[in-house]
Amino acid sequence: MTSPRTGRGSLKKYEITNFLFFLTLIAALGIVVSFVFRFYVTRNQESAGESEAGVVSEALGAGSDVGLFYLDTKISETSLQYQSRLEIPATDDGLIRDLFSIPGVDEITIDQRMIVLKKSPSARWESIGPSVRRIVKNHLHLHY
């Protein structure tokens, strides 16, 4: 026959063992989670430092007067359209003004992550494209 005290002692040892097991498990999970978060934070910082914000891709047709420039950053919540330099708002941070300063650019539409330019028929995309990429890169570097 076992005394009632022996049963309680073994139950207490079982509870302590379970407590230590789960405490160790929680500590181990905490360490794993902290390493995962540190890994992702450093990876995101490295990728942000390596990549330069700007034009991701573009669609420029040789026979077309309209060109599309897709950006890696959202620069507008709504679609904004400017048909001449006279329509540049007072709140412009320089992007629209700089894009209109490119010879041959007649109209500008900005829609979230995209810039649509309409050029004059005599202008060539080979001269407009590099200027747009440089202006967008500088603008995003300064403002985002």
N, C-alpha and C positions, 0 to 999 in steps of 0.2 A: 503494500500500500504506500502510496505517495501522500505526503502531507500537502495541504493546500498551499503552504508557503513555497514549496518547490515549483509548483505550476506558475505562481506569480513571478518568481525570479526569472524563469525561462521566458516568460512573456515580456518582461521588462528588458531582457537582453535582446529579444527579437525586435522590440520597438526601437531600442538604441541602435541596433544594427541597421534597421530600415532607415532611421533618421540620418545616420552617417552616410549610408549609401546614397540617399536622395540629395543630401547636402553636397556630396562629392559630385554627383551628376549635375546638379544646378551650377556648381562652380565651373565644371568642365564645359558646359554649354555656354556659360558666360564668356569664358576665354575664347571659345570657337567663334562666337558671335562678334566679339571685339576684333579678332583677327580678320574676319570677313569684312566688317565695316572699314577697318583700316586699309585693307587691300583695295576696296572699291574707291575710297576717298583718294588714295595715292594714285590709283589708275586714272581716275577722272581728272586729277590735277595734272598728271603727266600728259594726258591726251589733250587737255585744254591748252597746255603750254606748247605742244607740238603743232596743233592745228591752228591755222590762221582763219579767222572769221572772214567771210566774203562770199563771192559767187561760187556756187557749187557746180552749176552747169548752165549752159546757155543754148538757146535755139536761135540761130541767125541764118536766115536763108539768103543766098546770094541775090536772088531776084525779088526778095521781099523788103518792104520798107519798115516792117515791124520786127523787133527783136525781143526775145524773152531772156531774162537773167534770173535764175533761181538761186536764192540765198540760203545759207545754213542757219540764219537767225530771223525770227519774226520781227519786222520793223514797223508794222502797222496793224492795227486791229480791223480797219475797214479799208475799202478801196478808195484811193485818192487819185484824182485825175487832174493834170495840169496841161492846158493846151498852148500856153505861151509863158514867157517870163513874167508877164503882167499878172499872172494868177498865183505867183509864189506868195504864200501867206507870211505874215509877219512872224509867225511862230516857227518858221522853217529853221532847222538847226544846221543848215548849210548843204544838206544832201541834194535837195531840189535845185538850188542855185548852182551847185557844182555840176550837176548833170546837165543843166541847160547851158553851162559854159562850154560844153563839148561842141565843137563845130559840127553842124548837121543835125543836131537833135531838135526835133520840132515839138513833140509831145511826150509826156511822161505819165505813166500810170503805176502806182505802187499798190500792191495788194498782198498784204501779210508777208509772205516770204518770196515775193516775186516783183521784179521791176520790168515793166513793158515800155519799150521806147519805140517811138515812131521817128524815123529819120527823113530828111529831105532826099528826093530821088538822086541828087548828085553826090551825096555822101556815101562813104563805103564803110562797111562793118569792120573791116580790118583796122581802120583808124579809130573807130568808136569803141569797139570791144575792150581793148587794153585800158583805155581811159575810164570806162565804167568799172572795170574790175579794181583799178587803183582807187577810185573815189569811194566805192562801196567798202573796200578793205579799210581805208583810212577812217571812214565814218563809223564803221562798226568797232574799230579799235578804240576810237575816242568815246563812243557812247554806250557800248555794251560790255 
